[in-house]
Amino acid sequence: MGTSLVQAEIVISDIQVIDLGTLPGGSTSSAQDINDAGNIVGSSETSSGETHAFFLPAGGVMTDISTLPGGDFSLANGINDLDQVVGVSNLLNLTSGNLAFHGFEWQGGVIQDLGAFPPEDDIDSASNARGINNSGLIAGNVDLAGVVWDLFGVPNYPPFPPFVRITDPEPFTPAISFDINNAGQAAGTLLSDAVGFRWQAGVLEPLVPLQPSGVDEDAYGINELGEVVGRGLLAPPVRYHATLWPNPATVQDLGTLGGENSEARDINDDTTIVGSSETTTGDTVAFIWHADFGMQSLGTLGGANSKAFGINSSSQIVGESETATGEVHATLWLVTLATKINIDIKPGSD
């Protein structure tokens, strides 16, 4: 009596590449993150030539987030499912008369300064907010210290009302915290040791390097399973490959699109990963990766290069791409994933 064999695998059935345009009058833009509702954030050139953060609701019109008071530059790095947006903007330091960079949080047209180390009015201390979860925890850095802010916490001291840094500045110094999931796990890079980390509630777990003798790795994204993605160093020859850490003690090289270097920037809960890779022609192209189909190109808007920075639970992907005319525009990739089922019916089986 024979037995039947049924195998299922995820495959790509379609990829649509959509130009998201720019703020009115601008020529360049880039999308950095997308939430589960399909709302997108990033940055765009304006008609005056400045770079401003934007919020783009699904099917809507790109909105200029503007800047902190006195500033002329901003970037939006992350968005959660409550449409709370975080990023970085310069602002006028009224004490020093200089422009300083501070992380911000924006929602519903209101932008708020996340502050920096006191006395930032005297030393122009800088901060950057890079990711936010649905509980209002924000991952980023203040000067060279990796920090996590809590939007709903009780402030320890000025200039943070109504915010509080959970890490001040320990446990990761110097460091950059790039992303944070809803469990409060942050992923980032220890700058002093060039080692990626996963952090939660004061406990820091270094990520195993891609090769035993190596370090020099960056962790950029984390999903709800605590899986981390980024890039790791390989040598010789010296090159970086997109990397997956299913847990801090396990590492996987995701390879490239035929070139030497690649990096992974984000991961969803289905362990679908996005980033960019060099190709055999030397161009850099956005990719999608899954264990079933490996690394696949997402294509471009007609130009040679593209990069992917964010993915949501529906495998909607955002980033930037060159157009046929050579401009760089914020880009949305709509990827349709299907389940391919192979059924081998053996003679005499049911």
Secondary structure, 3 states (H helix, E strand, C coil): CCCCEEEEEEEEEEEEEEECCCCCCCCCEEEEEECCCCCEEEEEECCCCCEEEEEECCCCCCEEEECCCCCCEEEEEEECCCCCEEEEEEEECCCCCCEEEEEEEEECCEEEECCCCCCHHHHCCCEEEEEECCCCEEEEEECCEEEEEECCCCCCCCCCCCCEECCCCCCCCCEEEEEECCCCCEEEEECCCCEEEEEECCEEEECCCCCCCCCCEEEEEECCCCCEEEEEEECCCCEEEEEEEEECCEEEECCCEEEEEEEEEEECCCCCEEEEEEECCCCEEEEEEECCCEEEECCCEEEEEEEEEEECCCCEEEEEEEECCCCEEEEEEEEEEEEEEEEECCCCCC
